[in-house]
Amino acid sequence: MAYRVELTERAARDLGRIYRTINTDGSARARDWFKGLEKAVFSLDEHPARAPVIPEDDTLRHLLYGRKPNVCRIIYAIDERDRVVTVLHIRHGARKAFTSSGGN
């Protein structure tokens, strides 16, 4: 049985910011990269535990998407009981450590 993937408001804003930042309107390559990022996010509906636990919080996991220097961390929580994956944040992989308080 697949999991339901939900985005927090923060994660939805992150996607919007990434979309604007890479200027997908002007580049087919950027548009394809962004579509791949979205696909990676929603691929968490199958086997979400495949990705490692993050060092900042052992209750969360992260899936990496892209290649250096354009790597994004998709940070998420898994609710096994309700079979829901909640995407908390999508951030550039080079940013400082994640805090769930929203300070980064």
TAHUJO-V584073 format. One record per helix or strand of 3 or more residues. SS is the DSSP state (@ for helix, = for strand). FROM is the first residue (numbers start at 1). LEN is the number of residues. If there is no record, write none. Layout:
# TAHUJO-V584073
ss->(SS/SS)
from->(FROM/FROM)
len->(LEN/LEN)
This chain:
# TAHUJO-V584073
ss->(=/@/@/@/@/=/=/=)
from->(4/9/24/28/48/57/72/84)
len->(4/13/3/18/3/9/8/9)
